[in-house]
Amino acid sequence: MTSQTRLESDSLRRLEDMRKTFDKLRAERIRAEGEMERLARDLNEAKALAKAELGTDDETEIRNLIEAAAAQNAKLVEEFGAALRDVEMRLKQLGEER
C-alpha cells in the first residue's frame, strides 16, 4: 500500500511539473502568435508605404532602386567636386592676373 501511495504521489508531482511546463509553453505560444500578428501588420504597412513612395514593394526592385540612387549620388558628388576644383582654379588664375 505504501508503495502505491508513493507511486501516486510521484505521479501527481510529475503531473504538476508538466502542467507548469504546459502553461508556460501555452503562454509563450500566445505571445508568439500576438508578435506574429503585429509583425504581419508592420510588414503590410511597410509594403504599402514602399508601394506609395517607390512604386513597388518588391525587395529586389527596391534594392536596385537604392543601388541606382547611390550610384547617381556618387556621380553627382564627383561632378560637384570637379565644379569646385574648376572654380578654385579660375579664382587662382584671376588672382595671378592681378
PyMOL commands that set and color helices and strands:
alter all, ss='L'
color gray80, all
select helices_A, chain A and resi 2-54+59-97
alter helices_A, ss='H'
color red, helices_A
deselect
rebuild
show_as cartoon
